[in-house]
Amino acid sequence: MAQTDTRPTVLLVDDTLDQLDMYEMALEARYRVLRASRGREAFAVARHQQPDVIVLDVMMPDVNGVTLCQQLKATLSTAGIPVLLLTAHSSPLIEAHGLEVGAATVLKKPCTPDKLMLAIDEALREHSPGSHGGDH
């Protein structure tokens, strides 16, 4: 008889397959991992699978991560899912714009799997039912 997987679901989105593989291997012991390598694919997966957290690369060939975050936040079925942006650029403008469109946090690449897991856990805590965001 199949067991229900109660681990949180994380959608990893990166057009660099090596990055996807590395993060998936690091995360799969703690989370159920979904993958997408393009923005449009990620949007469809997010709408249909309803992950608990989305980890989104900023620089992608079809839709950049900031724009995709904005689309996710503007869509009723995905608006409540925390989005973590990953960027290789150290521009404060990208970070500010990412937070402005609704990202929970912006992480710099290279981002260690440990640092990513901490950020995912924090996003899950802050967005869990019954939590009150900034009311600590």
Secondary structure, DSSP 8 states (H G I E B T S, - for coil): ------S-EEEEE-S-HHHHHHHHHHHTTTSEEEEESSHHHHHHHHHHH--SEEEEES--SSS-HHHHHHHHHHSTTTTTS-EEEEES---HHHHHHHHHTT-SEEEESS--HHHHHHHHHHHHHHTSTT--TT--
